[in-house]
Amino acid sequence: MAGVAVLAVLAVGCASTLSGSQSKPGGRVFTVAAAGDVLIHPELVEQAAKDAKSSDKGSAGLDFGPLLAGVQPVISKADLAICHMETPVGKPRGPFEGYPEFLVPPQILTALKDVGYDTCSTASNHTYDHGLKAVRRTLDTMDRVGLGHSGSARTPEEADEINIRSVNGVKVAHLSYSWESFLNPTPEKERWAFNRIGTDEIKKAEARARKQGAEVVILSVHWGLEHYNEPSVPQLQLAERITKETGIDLVIGHHAHVVQPIQKLNGTWVAYSLGNQVARHSSPTGLTEEGAIGWFEFRETDSGWDVAARYRTTLVDIPPEVEPGEKLPEGAVEAHRLVDVRQMLDDPGDVSADRLARYRLAADRTRGFLYNRGAPGGDGLTELSLKD
């Protein structure tokens, strides 16, 4: 993706980086955007059907483009954009299923590619919801639309492969691991179909990546407890091991469906949970609609890589439920939309006072959760600005 290598807002002194390491003359720089769970509930499929009728776009009667369009200016600007595709996809015309055994429209993958995502993690507790056939269909579809993937596999041979991409001349590996589903455990003979969390397994994968020339290794991990804004003890323990015992350069967390802190641990940034990128839970809590895009600038120094961290708050707007023929309240959200909260606050247009208050709440609450383990201090986590 032709992204902007450095945003002015991320400027780090020419002579030194945040860690104090000396910049390497002619050193390479690249940016990574990473976001939370992509979880397509039935209400979002219904929205895509409505949007397809209005836009006359999409495929097989579904258009997810309008749903995701709000984050395109941020995602498309990164040199490497990583999503988390939590569920398997079905056939273009269905049937589709929601919780607890997801099978979602493959059209969502085209929309993710169109807004600027380059590659996705696919290891989650829902990876095997519909067996190996659905795993293969998902990866086949990702290949067709041009999305990279890591975390699940169609064959034992593919399970040993490492997703390595060239980003501004840097070889960047992306790994993805998850805990096992208790509802649909993978059969023993197909345990290679997706990557299970384990420090030893992660170490071995990193070693394979380095052997294949990876200069930077990014790990996506599906962990923790749902709906808790603080990382669990097992999360903290695994993060400690990964940042102490491996050379992994960045850890991106998912699964909680709510925002958790970003912390620099043993010199490595860990985003414990970026919340939901897009979802519509049957009982929205407010917190499940809020998410964060993590933005990480990698700068080559004389001793390795220095990484600066920023974030951008997102929110899924949900229209109120009304009876057939009943009008929406004045100023209400009219459709499910993924919103860049800062953009809406900076340029509200004719947005109602109630909606602006909701955006301010999302911004304030997300900032509080992200900062809750000290990241804005000497480590320098701040909000990303696109104005400069």
N, C-alpha and C positions, 0 to 999 in steps of 0.2 A: 504494500500500500504506500502510495506516495504521500507520506506524512511530513509534517514540519519537524525538523530534527530537534529544535530547541525553542521553547516558548520563552519570551523575554521574562515572564513572571518566574520562570524557573532558573533565572540567571544565578550562576555560582561563580565566584571570583575566578579570574583567569589564572591567577597564580596558585590557588589552592582550592580544595573542595571542602564540603561541610565537615568531613572527618579529619581534615588537616593534611591529607595526602597531596603531594604535588601533582598538578595536572601534567599529563604527558604531552609534550609538543606534538601537535598534529593528532592528538588522541581522538578516538572515535566517541560519538555520542548517539544515543538512541533513546526513544521514549516508549513506555509500555502503558497501555490502558487495560485495566482488568475490572470486571464487574461481577455482580452476584448471580444467583440462580435464575435461569430461564425456565419457568415452570408454567406451561400453558394449560390453564384450567378451562373447563367448558365455556365459561362466560367470555373468555378471550377468543375462543373459536367463533362464538356467536358474533362478537364484535368484528372479527375478520370477515365474516360473511356479509355483514352490513356494509363494511367499508368497500368490499369488492363490488357491491351493487352501485355504490356511489362513485367509485373511482374508475370502474370498468377496467381494473387492472388485476394483478394477482394471477392465480392459477386454480382451476377446478373450483371456482366460486369462493376463494378465500384470498384476502389481501392483508397481510400483517404489516405492510409498510407504514401506514398511518399510525399504528400503535407504537412503533419503535422510532419514528422519525425524530422525536424530540432530542435524542441523544446523538444523532448523526454528527453534529458539529464537533463534539468532543471525541467520539470514538474514531471518526475518520481522520482526525488530526494526528493520532498516535502512529508511530512507526510500526508498532506491533500491538494489535488489539486482541485480547483473549476473553472469550465468553465461557460460561459454564452451562452446557446443555445437559440438563438434569435427567431427561427422560428419553426413551426411544420414540421413534416416529413410525407412523403407520403409512398406509397408502393415501394418495392425494384426496380421494373422496371418502375416506374412512373405511370402516367405522373407527371412531375415536373414543377414548376413555379418559376419565379424570382419576382423581384419588380413589382407591389406593394403588391401582395398577395402571399407570399412565400409558397412553398410546396417543401421540399428538400429531397434528398435521405436519407433513414434511415441508410445507410452504414456509414455516417459521425459519427454516435454515436459509432459504433464499433471502428472506428479509434481514436476517442477521448479517449475511454477507453484504447486502446492499447498504446497510448503515455503516459498514467499515470493519467488521470483525474479520480477523485473519485466520484464527484457529480457536478451538474450543476444547475444554476438558470434558470428558464424557464418563468418568468414573463416579458413580453415585449409588445410593441405596436403591435407586429405581432403574439402574442400567439393565437389569435382567428381568424387568417386570413381565415381558412377553417373550422371554427366552432368546436363544441364540439367533433365531431367524430375524427378530426385531433388531438385535444388535447389529447384525450384518446389513439390514436395510438402512439403518441410521447412518452407518459409516459409508455405505455406497452412495447415499444421498449427499452426504457432506463432500465426498469426492467430486460428485457431479457439479455441485454449486461452487466448488473451489474453497471450501473451508478445511483447514487442517484439523487434526484431532489427536487426542492422547488420552489414554485411560482405559479403553476397551479395544477388543480385537476380534477379527473374523476367523483367524487361524492361530495355532500355536506359534507359527513363525512370525506373524505380525505382532504378536504379544511381546516379542523380544526386540522389536524395532523401536527406535527413539525418534520422536518428532523434533527434528532440527531444522531451523529456518535461518536464512541469511537476512539479517536486519541491519541496514546501513553498513554492510560489510562485516558484521559480527555474527558468528555462528551461535544462535540461541536455541537451547534445548528446552522443551516444555514437557514436564512429567505430570501425571495425574493419578491420584490414589483415593480410595474411599473405604469406609467400613462396609461389611457385608450386610445385605438385606436379610432380615429375619422372616419376612413374609414370603420372599421368593429367593431362597438361597440357590446359588449356582451349583449344579450337579458336579460331583467330584471330577468327572471326566471332562468337564468344560470349565474348570477353575481358572484356566488361562484367559477366559473371555473378558475379565476386567481386573484391574489392579487393586488388591487389598492393602490397606494401610499396614505398614510394618517398617520399623527403622532399618532393619537389615535389607529389606527389599528396596527401599528408597536409596540406600547407600549403593547397592549393586547397580541400580538403574543410573544413578549419577556417574558411577565409574564407567559404565558403558558409554554414556553420553560424552564424557571427557575423552575417552579413547577414540571416539568418532570425531573429535575435533571441536566439541562444544566449548566455547569460551565463557558463556553464561548459562546457568541452569535455573529455570523457574519451576517451582513446584505448586500445583493446585492440589488441595486436600479437602476432602468432604468429611467433616468431623463435627464433634460437639453436640450440644443439646438444642433441639428446636425451641424457638421463641424465648431464648435467654440472651440478654444483651451483654452478658459477661461470659468469657470463655470458661469452659469446664476445667476441672483439674486434669483429666486426661489430655485435653487440648494443650494446656500449659506445659505438661510434662513432655508431650511429643514435640512441641515447639522448642523446648529447651534442648532436647536431644538433637533435633535436626540442625539447629543453629550452632550447636557445639561440636557435633560429630561429623558433619558433612560440610561440603563447600558450596551448598546451594545458596544462590544469590538473592532469592526472593520467594516468600511463601504467601500464597493466596488461598484464603479459606472460604468455604461455602457450607451450606446445609442448615444453619440456624434459622434462615428466612427473616432474620432481623440483623441490624447492624451491631457489630462488636468492635472492640478497639483495634487500632493499628498501632503496633509497638515495634521499636527497634530493639531486638534481643540479641545479645552477643554480636552486635555489629550488623545484623541482618534484619531487614524489615519483614514483619509478619502481620498480614491482615487476617485477623482471626475469622471474621465473617463480613462480607460486603453486603449482606442482606439479600433481598430479591432485586434482580435487575427488572424482571417483569413477572408478575403473578397476579392471581385474583382468587385468593382463598375464599372458601364458602362462607366463612365468618371473618371478614377483614377486621384486624385489630387496630389499624392505624400504623402500627409498627411494621406490619408485614408489607405495607405499601411503600415504605421508605427504604432506600438503598443508597449505595455509594459506588462511584467509579473511582478506583484507585489509580493514581497517575504517578509513574515512577520514571525518573530520568537517570539513565546510566551514563556515567562519564568515566572514560578510561584515565587512569592515573599511573604514576610510576610504580605503584604497588598492587594494581588490580583494578577494581571497579568501585567507584563511589556512587551511591544511589541516593537521590533526593526524592522525597515522597510528598505528594499532594493528593487532594481528593475533590470530588464534585458530587453534590447531593442530588439524588433523583427521587421521584415520587410517581407512583401509578395513580392517576386520577380515576376515580370510580363514580359513574353517574348514579344518582339516587334511583331506587326502584319505584316505578309508578305503575298504576293499573293501565291496561290497554285503553288507548284513547285519551288518557289523562296527560296534561301538559307538565313538563318539568318546571320546577320552581324557577323564578327569575334569577339569572346569574349562576345556575347550577351547572355542573359538569355535564356535557352532553354525550360523551363517549369515553371509553377506556383509552387512556393515553399515557405513555411514559414521558414524564416531564423532567427537563433540566431545571431544577429548582432555582439556581442562581440566575439563569437566563430569564426566568419568569419574574423574579424579584427585581432584576435590573431593568427589565423592559415589560412592564405588566400590561400595557395597552389598556383595553377596556375590561380587564379581569375584575371580578367583583371583590369587594372588601373581604367577604368570607373566605373566598379562595386564596387571596393573598395572605390572610391570617393562617390558613392551613399550610401554605408554602413556608411561611416564617417558622411555624412550629416544626416542620420537617427539617429545615436548615439548622435550627437551634438544637433540636434533639439529636440529630445525626452528629453534629459537631461534638456534643457532650459525650456520646457513646464512643466515637472514634478517639477522643482525647483522654479517655478514662484510665489509660495506663501510662500517661506522662509523655506521649509523643510530641506535643507542641513545644516542649521545653528545649533543651539543647539539641534534640534530634530534628527539630524543624518541620514537623508536619503542619501544613497550612492548606487553606482552600485554594484550588486552582482557579486562576482568572484567565479568561480568553480575550480580554480587552487589549492587551499589549501585543 
